[in-house]
Amino acid sequence: MLAGTRVIDFTHFVAGPLATMTLADFGADVVKVEAPKKGDDFRYYPPSDPELEAQGAPYLWTNRNKRSLGLDMKSPAGLSVAKALIESADVLVENFSTGVMERFGLDYETCRKINPRLIYCSVSAYGRTGPYADRLGFDPIAQAESGFISMNGYPDRQGVRTGSAIMDISTAMTATNAILMALLARAKDGLGQFVEVALFDTAILMTGFAAMQHLTTGHEPKRNGNTSPDTCPSGVFQCEDLPFYINCGNDGIFVRLFEQVLERPDIAHDPVLSKRANRLSQRERLFQLMEEEFAKHPWSHWQPKLRAAGVPSGQVRTLAQALASDESRSRNLVNRIPHPVKGWIPNVASPLRLARTPAMDSKAAPAVGADTNEILGDVLHFNEDRIRELREAGAFGS
């Protein structure tokens, strides 16, 4: 779908690389520009295979379908190559600290003069302007400062961050959306633009509708563990052999749960309990009744009954169980892709399914500078003499 779109990727870690990888998944030519030899710091996050130099599992997860160019941006020769790439590009994405691109002479205004059609996406912690533009930010800091941590966990202890870097991931998704909208706008008027996405802004969005609840009532969200402050009964329950989650999001689900699954029509049609707002104050009573019933049988007994009754529910799984689950296999979410050293490596598939314009066949994330000569030749059309001059001038490191 994005074949013919060239993306110059000056990003590292998660939020930037995951955004450009999504574009690459659908055919964009993503050129990852990184320091020669060392490359993106995220390459060294564990675990890593000793046969794969600077290609740890987290790096492989965020950089498939890209080409790597090892470029010394601090050398005049390297900078000239970067500008040549920008001149040929449709999109530039960067997530350096504020001021770094300006010091390179690659700020938006400069790049716009080189290429007026360029879409320049800047991913930062707190935005590129204002009193906090200089602040560094990582996912857990955004979780902490947005109020997200204060909402998660149990009320008798400190709030907790999520194990997954969800602010980085959601910022990547936001950046991808913004880039695609800018491409649509350019298709109409032929002009590029500056696109800005900030980790903190996205983190505020990720607090969900709790933010609007607070703004309209002044109520400060409390930590509720695995229960829901808005629906009841919703939470984790233990059957004879394992824990599972039930979400009773409306009155109809509640009726089906107690009438068809637990065979308690007296509870299902109780004039008080059949109303969502009333059930919130009866949570302990309902939970005790449910725990007693669910403990009598294993999940193999309850799962088909819950499914038949249309009650949203699911086993509380480990990550290993989830990746190996029937649901995961049915969606082909875990597969294998070719690798030039290992033969193949495991891969987590894109969740985006487009019937007419699907994602391209995946290619493993590249080694540092693996595609340097290829990019110089087929993208910039440099001949061997020009490449040799640049190499001698230190454009690609010592």
C-alpha positions in Angstrom: 0.0 0.0 0.0 2.9 2.4 0.8 5.2 1.2 -1.9 7.0 4.2 -3.4 7.0 6.1 -0.1 10.4 6.7 1.4 10.9 7.2 5.1 14.1 8.5 6.6 14.2 7.1 10.1 16.3 8.9 12.7 14.7 7.2 15.6 15.8 4.9 18.5 14.3 2.8 21.3 10.5 2.2 20.9 8.1 5.0 20.1 9.8 6.2 16.9 11.0 2.8 15.5 7.6 1.1 16.1 5.9 3.9 14.1 8.3 3.6 11.2 8.0 -0.2 11.3 4.3 0.0 10.8 4.9 2.1 7.7 7.5 -0.4 6.6 5.1 -3.3 7.2 2.9 -1.9 4.4 5.6 -1.3 1.9 7.3 2.0 2.7 11.0 2.0 2.1 12.3 2.9 5.6 16.0 3.8 5.8 17.1 3.6 9.4 20.0 6.1 9.9 22.1 5.1 12.9 25.6 5.6 14.2 28.2 3.4 12.4 29.1 0.1 14.2 27.2 0.9 17.4 23.8 1.8 16.0 20.6 2.3 18.0 21.1 1.8 21.7 18.0 -0.4 21.7 19.9 -3.0 19.8 21.6 -4.0 23.1 18.5 -4.6 25.2 18.4 -8.3 26.3 18.0 -11.1 25.6 20.4 -11.4 22.6 21.7 -14.3 20.6 25.5 -14.4 20.6 25.3 -15.2 16.8 23.4 -11.9 16.2 25.7 -9.0 16.9 23.7 -5.9 18.1 20.4 -7.6 17.4 18.6 -8.2 20.8 15.0 -9.4 20.8 13.5 -5.9 21.6 15.4 -4.4 18.7 14.1 -7.2 16.4 10.6 -6.5 17.6 10.6 -2.8 16.5 12.7 -2.8 13.3 11.6 -5.4 10.8 11.3 -4.5 7.1 13.8 -1.7 7.3 17.2 -1.0 5.8 20.1 0.2 7.9 22.5 3.0 6.9 25.5 3.5 9.2 26.2 7.3 9.1 28.4 9.6 11.1 26.1 12.6 11.4 28.9 14.5 13.1 31.1 14.5 10.0 30.4 17.0 7.2 30.5 14.1 4.7 28.0 12.2 6.7 25.7 15.2 7.0 25.8 15.7 3.3 24.5 12.2 2.8 21.7 12.8 5.3 20.6 15.9 3.4 20.7 14.0 0.1 18.4 11.4 1.7 16.1 14.0 3.0 15.8 15.5 -0.5 14.6 12.2 -1.8 12.3 11.4 1.1 8.5 11.6 1.6 8.7 11.3 5.4 11.3 12.0 8.1 10.8 10.7 11.6 13.1 11.7 14.6 12.9 11.3 18.3 16.2 12.8 19.5 16.4 15.1 22.5 15.2 18.6 21.8 17.8 20.6 20.0 19.8 17.7 18.5 18.3 18.0 15.0 18.9 21.8 15.1 22.6 21.2 16.0 22.9 18.9 13.0 21.3 21.6 10.9 18.4 19.3 10.1 15.5 21.1 11.9 12.2 21.3 10.1 12.6 24.7 8.6 16.0 23.8 7.1 14.6 20.4 5.8 11.5 22.2 4.4 13.8 24.3 2.2 15.5 21.2 1.0 12.2 19.3 0.3 8.9 21.3 0.5 6.9 18.1 0.2 8.6 16.5 3.3 6.5 15.3 6.2 8.6 15.9 9.2 7.4 13.9 12.3 9.0 14.8 15.6 8.4 12.5 18.6 9.4 13.9 21.9 8.7 13.6 25.6 6.9 17.0 26.3 6.8 18.7 22.9 9.4 20.7 21.0 8.3 24.1 22.4 7.4 25.5 25.8 9.1 25.3 29.2 9.4 21.5 29.3 10.8 20.9 25.8 14.3 20.2 27.2 13.1 17.4 29.5 14.0 13.8 28.7 11.2 11.2 29.0 10.8 7.5 29.0 7.7 5.4 29.2 7.5 4.9 33.0 8.1 8.6 33.5 5.1 9.4 31.3 3.1 6.8 33.2 4.0 8.4 36.5 3.4 12.1 35.5 0.2 11.6 33.6 -1.6 10.1 36.6 -1.7 6.7 34.9 0.3 4.9 37.7 -1.9 6.4 40.4 -4.9 4.7 38.8 -3.4 1.2 38.6 -2.8 -1.4 41.3 -4.4 -2.0 44.7 -5.6 0.7 47.1 -3.5 -0.4 50.0 -0.1 0.2 48.3 1.6 2.4 45.8 0.3 2.5 42.2 2.1 0.4 39.7 3.4 0.9 36.1 2.4 -1.6 33.4 5.0 -4.2 32.5 4.6 -3.4 28.8 5.8 0.0 27.6 2.3 1.0 26.6 3.0 4.8 26.5 5.7 4.2 23.9 3.5 1.8 22.0 0.5 4.1 22.0 2.7 7.1 21.0 4.0 5.0 18.1 0.4 4.4 17.0 -0.4 8.1 17.3 2.6 9.0 15.3 1.7 6.6 12.5 -1.8 8.0 12.3 -0.5 11.5 12.2 2.0 10.6 9.4 -0.7 8.9 7.3 -3.0 11.9 7.7 -0.2 14.2 6.6 0.3 12.0 3.5 -3.4 12.3 2.7 -3.2 16.1 3.1 -0.2 16.2 0.8 -2.0 14.2 -1.8 -4.6 17.0 -1.9 -2.3 20.1 -1.9 1.2 18.8 -2.6 2.7 20.3 0.5 4.5 18.6 3.4 4.2 19.7 7.0 5.6 19.5 10.5 3.9 16.7 12.6 4.5 16.6 16.4 3.6 13.8 18.8 4.6 13.9 22.5 4.8 11.0 24.9 3.2 13.0 27.7 0.2 14.1 25.5 -0.4 10.5 24.6 -0.1 9.3 28.2 -2.9 11.8 29.2 -5.1 10.2 26.5 -4.2 6.8 27.8 -5.8 7.6 31.2 -9.0 6.9 29.3 -12.4 8.3 30.1 -11.2 8.7 33.7 -9.8 12.1 32.7 -13.3 13.3 31.5 -14.9 11.8 34.6 -12.5 13.9 36.7 -13.1 17.1 34.7 -16.8 16.8 34.9 -17.1 15.8 38.6 -13.7 16.6 40.3 -13.5 12.9 41.3 -10.0 11.5 41.7 -9.8 7.9 40.4 -8.9 5.3 43.0 -7.0 2.1 42.5 -9.3 -0.8 42.2 -7.0 -3.7 41.5 -8.7 -6.1 39.0 -12.2 -4.9 39.7 -14.0 -2.1 37.8 -15.3 1.1 39.5 -17.9 1.4 36.8 -19.3 -2.1 36.3 -20.2 -5.0 38.5 -19.5 -7.8 38.8 -16.2 -7.4 36.8 -12.9 -8.9 38.0 -10.8 -12.0 38.4 -12.4 -15.1 39.8 -11.0 -18.4 40.7 -12.5 -21.6 39.5 -11.4 -25.1 40.6 -8.2 -25.0 38.6 -7.3 -21.5 37.4 -8.1 -17.8 37.5 -10.2 -16.1 34.9 -11.7 -12.6 34.2 -15.4 -11.7 33.7 -16.5 -8.3 32.5 -20.2 -7.6 33.1 -20.4 -4.4 31.1 -24.2 -4.0 31.1 -27.4 -5.3 32.7 -28.0 -7.8 29.9 -24.7 -9.6 30.5 -25.4 -9.7 34.3 -28.8 -11.4 33.7 -27.3 -14.0 31.3 -24.4 -14.7 33.8 -26.7 -15.5 36.7 -29.6 -17.0 34.8 -27.8 -19.2 32.2 -24.3 -19.8 33.7 -24.8 -19.8 37.5 -28.4 -20.9 37.3 -29.6 -18.3 39.8 -32.6 -16.6 38.2 -33.6 -15.2 41.5 -30.4 -13.0 41.5 -30.6 -12.4 37.7 -34.0 -10.8 38.0 -33.7 -9.3 41.4 -35.3 -5.8 41.1 -32.4 -4.2 42.8 -29.4 -6.2 41.5 -30.6 -6.2 37.9 -29.6 -2.5 37.7 -26.0 -1.6 37.2 -25.8 1.3 39.5 -27.3 -0.7 42.4 -24.8 -3.6 41.9 -21.8 -1.3 42.6 -22.8 -1.1 46.3 -23.4 -4.9 46.4 -20.0 -5.9 45.0 -18.8 -7.9 48.0 -22.0 -9.9 48.2 -22.0 -10.8 44.5 -18.3 -11.6 44.5 -18.6 -14.0 47.4 -21.6 -15.8 45.8 -19.7 -16.1 42.5 -16.5 -17.3 44.1 -18.4 -20.1 45.9 -20.1 -21.3 42.7 -17.1 -21.0 40.4 -14.9 -23.0 42.8 -17.0 -26.1 42.4 -15.9 -26.8 38.8 -12.8 -26.4 36.5 -12.4 -23.9 33.7 -13.3 -26.7 31.2 -16.8 -26.7 32.7 -17.3 -22.9 32.9 -15.7 -21.7 29.7 -18.2 -23.2 27.3 -21.1 -22.1 29.5 -19.8 -18.5 29.6 -19.2 -18.5 25.9 -22.7 -19.9 25.1 -24.3 -17.3 27.3 -22.4 -14.4 25.7 -20.6 -13.4 28.9 -17.2 -11.8 28.1 -14.7 -13.8 29.9 -11.2 -15.2 29.6 -8.5 -17.2 31.3 -5.8 -15.2 33.1 -2.8 -16.4 31.1 0.9 -16.0 31.3 2.6 -14.5 28.2 3.8 -17.9 27.2 0.3 -19.3 27.4 -1.1 -16.4 25.4 1.5 -16.7 22.6 0.8 -20.5 22.3 -3.0 -20.2 22.7 -5.5 -21.4 20.1 -6.6 -17.8 19.7 -3.1 -16.7 18.8 -2.6 -19.6 16.4 -6.0 -19.0 14.7 -4.8 -15.4 14.0 -1.3 -16.4 13.0 0.0 -13.8 15.5 3.3 -15.7 16.0 5.2 -16.8 12.9 8.7 -17.2 11.5 10.5 -14.9 9.1 13.8 -15.5 7.3 17.1 -14.3 8.8 20.4 -14.1 6.9 22.4 -15.5 9.9 20.0 -17.7 11.8 17.9 -19.0 8.9 14.8 -17.8 10.7 13.7 -15.9 13.7 10.3 -15.8 15.5 8.1 -12.8 14.7 5.0 -11.1 16.2 2.7 -10.3 13.3 1.2 -6.9 12.7 -2.4 -6.6 14.1 -3.5 -4.5 11.1 -5.4 -6.7 8.7 -6.3 -5.0 5.3 -8.1 -7.4 2.9 -7.1 -5.7 -0.4 -3.8 -4.1 0.6 -2.3 -6.4 3.3 1.1 -6.0 5.0 4.1 -7.2 3.0 6.0 -10.4 3.8 8.2 -9.6 6.7 12.0 -9.2 6.6 14.1 -9.4 9.7 15.5 -6.2 11.2 18.9 -5.3 9.7 22.4 -5.4 11.3 24.1 -2.0 11.8 24.8 -0.5 8.4 23.9 -3.7 6.6 22.4 -1.8 3.6 24.7 1.2 3.4 26.1 0.5 0.0 22.7 -0.5 -1.4 21.1 2.7 -0.2 23.9 4.9 -1.5 23.5 3.2 -4.9 19.8 2.7 -5.5 18.4 5.6 -3.5 21.0 8.3 -4.0 22.5 6.9 -7.2 26.1 7.6 -6.0 28.8 5.9 -8.1 31.7 4.0 -6.7 34.0 6.9 -6.8 31.6 9.1 -4.9 31.1 6.4 -2.3 34.8 5.9 -1.9 35.3 9.7 -1.4 32.6 9.7 1.3 34.0 6.7 3.0 37.5 8.3 3.1 36.0 11.5 4.5 34.5 9.5 7.4 30.8 9.7 6.4 30.3 6.1 7.5 32.6 6.0 10.5 36.3 5.2 10.8 
